[in-house]
């Protein structure tokens, strides 16, 4: 199994189209957000991880998402969940973590499958209000 993409989103919808085929509609893909109030603040953005399983795969993996503050490398949250995808198919996992921002800055979501998998990094930056 491998990670195809990982993105912070405001929402997503699944729908069937002729084929049969599935569409994933992502809404509000973002890498930053203007703070709704001054830090310290806790946010819970949605991280969607798209995965695929090859034809010979087991269909099972563990998705590890570690949220690390870029400024000092401190881990501020962690999520581990099982992923099941039929061989030859795609799937999606929704990861939700409470991220504490003591100040403006960036937290990176570092996602991997199983303990030794390739790391896919997605930044989420808290910006001062406009």
C-alpha positions, 0 to 999 in steps of 0.5 A, spaced: 500 500 500 502 507 498 500 514 500 497 517 493 496 524 496 495 527 503 491 534 504 488 539 509 481 540 507 474 543 509 470 537 507 469 532 502 464 528 499 464 521 495 459 520 489 458 514 484 459 515 477 457 511 471 462 505 470 461 504 476 467 509 478 467 513 485 469 520 485 472 524 491 470 531 491 475 535 496 473 542 498 477 547 501 484 544 500 488 549 504 495 549 507 494 555 511 489 559 515 488 566 518 487 565 526 480 566 528 483 569 534 490 570 537 494 564 540 494 560 544 489 557 540 487 549 538 484 548 531 482 541 529 483 541 521 481 535 517 487 531 514 485 526 508 490 521 506 488 518 499 492 511 499 492 505 493 493 498 494 496 494 488 493 487 486 498 483 490 497 487 496 494 484 503 489 490 503 491 492 510 496 497 513 497 502 519 496 509 517 501 513 522 500 521 522 505 525 527 504 532 527 510 536 528 511 543 530 516 546 524 520 551 529 522 546 534 521 539 532 516 537 537 511 532 536 504 536 538 499 530 536 499 523 533 494 519 530 494 511 528 489 508 525 488 501 521 487 502 513 483 497 509 483 497 501 481 491 497 487 489 492 487 494 486 483 499 489 484 506 492 481 508 499 481 514 503 482 516 510 480 522 514 485 524 520 483 529 525 487 531 530 487 537 535 493 542 534 495 547 539 498 553 536 502 557 542 504 562 537 503 563 529 507 558 525 507 551 522 505 544 524 507 539 519 503 532 518 508 527 517 504 521 514 506 514 513 504 507 512 506 502 517 512 503 522 517 504 516 513 507 510 515 513 506 513 519 509 509 524 506 509 531 509 503 536 509 504 543 512 499 547 516 501 554 517 497 559 522 497 566 520 496 572 523 489 575 522 488 579 515 
